[in-house]
Amino acid sequence: MKKVNAIGLLVILLSGCWDIMDISESQSSTFLKFYNTYPVCTGADVKEVNGVGYAILGTVESFTSGSQICLARTDYFGNLLDSVRHYGNVLDDKAYCLKVLPDGGFGILGSIKNPDTDKLEVYFLRTNRVGDILWSRSIPAIGVNVEAYHFETDASGSFYMTGYAERSSTQTDKQIWIYALNSEGEDLWPAARTFGGEKDEEAHHLQILSDGKLIITGHTKSYPSGTLINHIFLLKTNSSGLTVAF
C-alpha cells in the first residue's frame, strides 16, 4: 500500500484500496480512498456520474497562497480518471454544491473573494463532462459578503440558488438570499431576492416544486422574538422568488 497523508480529502464509499492494482473482487462494492493534492483538502459534495463513476467537489488550501475550488472525477473504484480541476481566485474560495447535468457536464456552486473589494461573492460555473469551464459567473452584493450554499436546476436548465447576504457594510447580520440564472448564465431576475427579520438568517437548501414555486429552509434567530439561538424556517416563494414580507 502507498502511504497517504492523513490530512486530505476523504471519500468514504466503505472498505480499503488505493489504486487500480489494489482492487480485489471484494472491493468492487466497498472501498475507502484518500486524496491529498494540497496540504489541506476538504470534500464538499459527491455525485454519481452514470456510466463513469463519481465526481467529487471540494476545497483545496495552500499554507501560503490561499484556497481554491476543485473537482475530481473517478471511476467506480474511486481511482482518479484525470487531473483534478481547480477554479477560482486562489484567495478564500470555498466549494458548496455539485450537480451532474443532463449532458454529463457539471454545475458547481461556491464562493470566491474579490481581490478588489475583499468581499465574498457567489461563484457559479458550468463545465463540460471532463470539468473544463464553459462559462462562469461571479455574483456580488454591493459592499457586503454574500454566499450561496445550494442550487437546483429546473426543466429548462435554469439554476436557482440560495444562501445569505449581509445586510450592510456596517451590519454583519445575515438575511436569506435567492438568485436565478438561465442555462447560459444570464440573470433571470433583475436583482437578488432577500428576506429577513431583525437578526441572523441563512438559507441552506432549496427545492423547485412541481408548479415552479420554490421552497427554502435554513435557520433564523429572528423568530421567536427574543431568541438567542437558531430555529428552522420554511419559506415558500413564487417562481420569481417573491413572497410576502418576512
C-alpha positions in Angstrom: 0.0 0.0 0.0 1.2 3.5 -0.7 1.5 5.9 2.3 -1.2 8.5 2.4 -1.2 11.9 4.1 -4.0 11.7 6.7 -4.9 15.4 6.1 -6.8 15.1 2.9 -10.0 14.8 1.0 -11.6 11.7 2.4 -14.2 9.9 0.3 -15.9 7.0 2.1 -17.7 4.5 -0.1 -17.0 1.8 2.6 -13.7 -0.6 2.8 -10.0 -0.2 1.6 -7.9 0.3 -1.5 -5.6 3.0 -3.0 -5.2 2.4 -6.7 -6.2 0.1 -9.6 -3.6 -2.6 -8.7 -5.1 -2.9 -5.2 -8.6 -3.7 -6.3 -9.8 -7.1 -5.3 -13.1 -8.8 -6.1 -14.5 -7.9 -2.6 -13.6 -4.2 -3.2 -15.9 -4.0 -6.3 -18.7 -2.9 -4.0 -16.9 -1.4 -0.9 -13.7 0.6 -0.6 -12.0 3.5 1.1 -10.0 6.2 -0.8 -7.9 9.2 0.3 -6.9 12.2 -1.9 -4.4 14.9 -0.8 -3.4 17.0 -3.8 -2.8 20.0 -1.4 -1.7 20.4 2.2 -5.4 20.8 3.2 -8.2 19.3 1.2 -11.9 19.2 2.2 -14.7 17.4 0.5 -17.9 19.4 0.0 -20.2 17.2 -2.3 -20.1 14.0 -4.2 -22.3 12.7 -7.1 -22.5 9.5 -9.1 -21.9 10.0 -12.8 -23.8 7.3 -14.7 -21.6 5.0 -16.7 -18.4 6.7 -15.4 -18.0 6.7 -11.6 -18.1 9.6 -9.2 -17.5 13.4 -9.2 -16.1 15.0 -6.0 -16.3 18.7 -5.3 -14.0 20.1 -2.7 -11.9 23.0 -1.4 -8.1 22.8 -1.5 -5.9 25.1 0.5 -2.2 26.0 0.4 -0.5 27.3 3.5 0.9 30.2 1.5 -1.4 31.2 -1.3 -5.0 30.6 -0.2 -7.8 28.2 -1.2 -9.5 27.1 -4.4 -12.5 25.1 -5.5 -11.6 21.7 -7.0 -13.3 18.9 -9.0 -12.1 15.4 -9.1 -13.5 12.6 -11.3 -13.1 9.0 -10.5 -14.1 5.6 -11.8 -16.4 3.3 -9.8 -13.4 2.2 -7.7 -12.5 5.7 -6.7 -9.4 5.9 -9.0 -8.8 9.4 -10.5 -9.7 9.5 -14.2 -7.5 12.5 -15.0 -6.0 15.6 -13.3 -8.0 17.4 -10.7 -9.6 20.7 -12.0 -9.1 23.9 -9.9 -11.3 27.0 -10.1 -11.4 30.5 -8.5 -9.1 33.3 -7.4 -6.8 31.3 -5.0 -7.8 33.6 -2.1 -10.6 32.5 0.2 -12.6 30.3 -2.2 -14.9 27.6 -1.0 -16.9 24.8 -2.7 -20.5 24.1 -1.6 -22.7 22.3 -4.1 -22.3 20.0 -7.2 -24.9 18.7 -9.7 -24.4 16.4 -12.7 -26.4 18.0 -15.6 -28.3 16.1 -18.4 -25.4 16.4 -20.9 -22.9 14.9 -18.4 -21.4 18.2 -17.5 -21.4 19.8 -14.1 -22.9 22.8 -12.3 -20.7 23.9 -9.5 -21.6 26.4 -6.7 -19.1 28.0 -4.3 -17.8 31.4 -3.2 -14.8 33.5 -4.1 -13.2 36.5 -2.6 -13.0 39.6 -4.8 -9.4 40.9 -4.6 -10.6 44.5 -5.3 -13.3 44.7 -2.6 -12.1 41.9 -0.2 -15.7 40.7 -0.1 -17.0 37.2 -0.7 -19.1 36.7 -3.9 -21.2 33.8 -5.1 -19.4 31.8 -7.8 -21.2 29.6 -10.2 -19.7 27.7 -13.1 -20.9 25.4 -15.8 -18.5 22.8 -17.1 -18.3 20.1 -19.8 -18.2 16.4 -18.8 -14.4 16.5 -18.0 -14.6 19.6 -15.9 -13.5 22.3 -18.4 -15.3 25.6 -17.8 -18.0 26.5 -20.4 -19.0 29.7 -18.6 -18.8 31.1 -15.1 -20.5 33.9 -13.1 -19.3 35.8 -10.1 -22.3 37.4 -8.3 -21.6 40.2 -5.8 -23.7 42.0 -3.3 -22.7 45.7 -3.1 -20.4 46.3 -0.1 -21.2 43.1 1.8 -20.3 39.4 1.8 -22.7 37.0 0.0 -22.6 33.2 -0.3 -24.9 30.6 -1.7 -24.8 27.0 -0.3 -27.3 25.1 -2.5 -28.8 25.2 -6.0 -31.3 23.3 -8.1 -32.0 23.1 -11.9 -35.4 23.3 -13.5 -36.7 21.6 -16.7 -35.4 24.5 -18.9 -31.9 24.2 -17.5 -32.1 27.4 -15.3 -30.3 27.5 -12.0 -31.9 28.6 -8.7 -29.6 29.2 -5.7 -29.9 30.2 -2.1 -27.7 31.3 0.8 -27.2 34.5 2.7 -26.1 38.2 2.2 -25.1 40.5 4.9 -27.4 43.4 5.5 -25.0 46.3 5.0 -21.3 47.2 5.3 -21.9 48.3 8.9 -24.1 45.4 9.9 -22.9 41.8 9.7 -26.3 40.3 10.4 -27.3 37.9 7.6 -30.5 37.6 5.6 -31.9 35.0 3.2 -30.6 35.4 -0.4 -32.1 33.8 -3.5 -30.9 34.2 -7.1 -31.5 32.6 -10.5 -29.6 32.2 -13.8 -30.7 30.8 -17.1 -28.9 27.9 -18.8 -26.4 30.3 -20.4 -25.5 32.0 -17.1 -27.6 35.2 -17.7 -29.7 36.8 -14.9 -33.3 35.6 -14.8 -34.3 38.3 -12.3 -33.4 42.0 -12.2 -32.0 41.6 -8.7 -31.4 39.1 -5.9 -34.3 38.4 -3.6 -33.5 39.0 0.1 -35.7 38.3 3.2 -35.1 38.5 6.9 -36.2 39.6 10.3 -34.2 41.7 12.8 -31.4 39.2 13.4 -29.5 36.5 11.5 -31.0 34.3 8.8 -29.2 31.8 6.5 -30.8 29.6 3.8 -29.2 26.2 3.3 -31.4 24.2 1.0 -33.8 24.9 -1.9 -36.2 22.8 -3.9 -38.1 23.6 -7.0 -41.7 22.4 -6.7 -43.8 20.8 -9.5 -45.6 24.1 -10.1 -42.3 26.1 -10.4 -42.6 27.6 -6.9 -39.6 27.5 -4.5 -39.4 26.0 -1.0 -36.4 27.0 1.1 -35.2 26.1 4.5 -32.4 27.2 6.8 -32.1 28.8 10.2 -33.2 32.1 11.8 -32.5 34.0 15.1 -35.3 36.5 14.5 -38.2 34.2 15.4 -39.5 33.6 18.0 -38.8 37.2 19.2 -36.0 37.4 21.8 -34.4 34.1 21.0 -30.6 33.8 21.2 -30.3 30.5 19.2 -31.2 29.3 15.7 -34.5 27.9 14.7 -35.7 26.3 11.5 -37.7 28.4 9.0 -39.6 27.3 5.9 -40.0 29.9 3.2 -42.2 29.4 0.1 -42.0 31.8 -2.9 -43.4 32.0 -6.4 -41.3 31.1 -9.4 -39.7 34.6 -9.4 -38.5 34.3 -5.8 -41.2 36.7 -4.5 -43.2 36.3 -1.3 -45.0 38.2 1.4 -42.9 40.2 3.9 -40.8 38.0 6.2 
